[in-house]
Structures are given as C-alpha cells and as structure tokens.
Amino acid sequence: DFRQCLREYGEKGTDIEAGWNEFVTRPDMNVFMRQAKGSTLMEYKAHGTFTDFSAADMYACINDLEYRPKWDSYVAALSPIQSFPDGTELVYWAVKYPFPLWDRDYVFIKKTIFDEETGTYVMVSKATTHDSHPEFPKKYVRVTDYHCNLVM
C-alpha cells in the first residue's frame, strides 16, 4: 500500500518500537531487520540519504532495465514481461549470488506512484508467477515470498 509506505517513511524513530533491530548505523544510512510475521524469514528495512543525485535520478536508474545490468554486477537477467495501462509492470529478474549461495530468480509485479505533495516516489513490488517464465531449478532458486517497498 502506497500510503502505508509514505507513513512509515515519515515516521523516523519508530523503527525500534515496531520490532526492528538496528544492525548497521552510519551517518548516511541505518539498516534494520526483524523476523517476518508468521515466517522464519527475515525482513529488512533501510533508511539512507544520498546527496549526489535526486530521487528522480535514482528512480530512473533503478527502472531502466537495459541500463541496470551495466552498473549492477549482480544482475544475471532483467527483462520486462508485460506492461499495463496503469503503469504496473511485470518483470523477470535473475540475480547472481556469491558462493556458496545459489543464484536466485524472481517474477514480480511492481507499481510506482509519485507523490507531488512530498516529491516522493513510492515503488511497491511483490512476487508473482507468469507462464512465460517457469522455474529453472537447476539454475536458480525461485523466490516466491518477496515484497519490496522503496520510498525515494
């Protein structure tokens, strides 16, 4: 939910109260983690500040599927599957992980809104499936429990 992302982004200092454990603290970045509700998996949250580029530049860089493999060495494959009239996109993403981990792949749907009042981009992504991209168990571990909320 886009409004929930904006609320969480705006509520600095409430992370510990919400059960997040801070494990990286730097002047320009804080990273938190906690166990996901009803799961053995961990979820992560980061707050960071970039002074050398704008939110619009970050959004453009992350969403340029042709350019991203040039700067992100972990990308094994990244391609659009389908675009919808409302701006929602279905994407395939394969990621190279360091040894001894297996490489992962994702099929996810994402939507971005721009909040003109705050000048903020909110991108919400969630794992899904699509017939055109079946699992490749000998090559990748398919990530089926994935969600990412990015506020820029």
N, C-alpha and C positions, 0 to 999 in steps of 0.2 A: 504494500500500500504506500503510495507516494507521500501522502500527508504524514503517515507514521514515520517515514524516513526523515522528513523535514523536522518533525518534532524531536526525534532522537538526536539529530544533528545539532539542533539548537539548545539542547539541554546539557551543557557541559557540566561535569562534576557529578552526574547522576549514574555514571557507569558502575561504580563500586556498589551503590545502593541496589542496582539491578542485577547483582550477582556476577559482574565481570571482574576478573582478576587481571590487574595490570602486570605485564611481564616485559615490556620494553618501554623505557622512558627516555626520551631525548627532547631537546628544546623544540624541535620541529615535528616531533611525532610521538604518539603514545599508542601502544598496541595492547589490546585486552583479549582475554579468552575466557570461555566458560563451557560447561557441558551443555549440549543442546537438550532441550526439554524432551523427555521420552526417548532418548537415544544415548548410545555410547560414544557418539561422535562429538568432537569439539567444534565450537563456532568461534569466529574471530571478528574483532572489531578494531578499526584503527582510526585515529584522528591525526591528520597531518596538515602541514602548511607548506605551500610552495610559493616562493616569491619571484621566481624567474619565468613563470608563464601563467596565463589566465585559465579560468575554468573552461572557457570556450575552446582554448587550445588543447587542454587535457581531454576534453570530450571528443574533439575532432581526431586526436591522435589515437585514442583508445578504440574509436569506432571505425577507423579506416582499416578495413580488413585486408587490403593489399599492402598497406604500409607497416602494419603492426609486426609481421614476421621479420622486417628489416631491423627493428630496434629491440624486439623481444626474442631472445635466443631460445626461449623455452617453447616457442610455437612450432609444432610439427606440421599442423594443418589448421587452416582457419578459413571458413567459407560460408557465405550466406546460403541458406536452403530456400527460404521464402520470405518475402516482404508483404506486409498487409497495408491497406489504405490508411489505417490509423497510425502508422509509424512503427507498429510492432514488427519485430524481426525474429525469424527462426534461424539459428546459427549452429554450425558444426565447428568444434574446436578440439584439436588433439594437442596434448601438452607433453613435452619431454621432461621426465623427472630424473634426478641424479641417482646413480647406483647406490643402494640396492633396490630402490623402489621401481615398480612397473610404471611405464608411461600410462597416462590417463586420457580418456576422451569424453566429450560432453556433447549432448544435443540440448540446447536451451533456447528458451524464448525470452526476449528482452524488449522492454519498452522504456523510453526516456521521455520525461517531461521537463520543460524549462519553466521555472517559477520566475516570472518577470518582476514580481514584487521584491524578491531577495536576490535575483540574478544567479540563481542556483539551478544546476542540472541535477535531476534525480533519475538514476537508471536502475531498474529492477529487473533481475534475471532469475530464471528458475528452470531447473532441469525438466525435460520432457522427452518424448520419443518421436521418431519420424521414420516411416518405412524406407525412405531413401538412404538412411544411414543406420544400418543394423550394427549390432555389436561385433567387434573383432577380438574375441577372447584371447587369441594367441599373440596379438599385437598390443592391445590396450585393455586397461581395466575401465569399464564404462562407469562413470559417476552418475548415479541416479538420484542421489539425495544432495542437491546443490541449489543454493539460493545465494544471491549476491545483491546487496543494496549499496549502490555507490552514490554518494552525495558530493557534488563538486561545486 
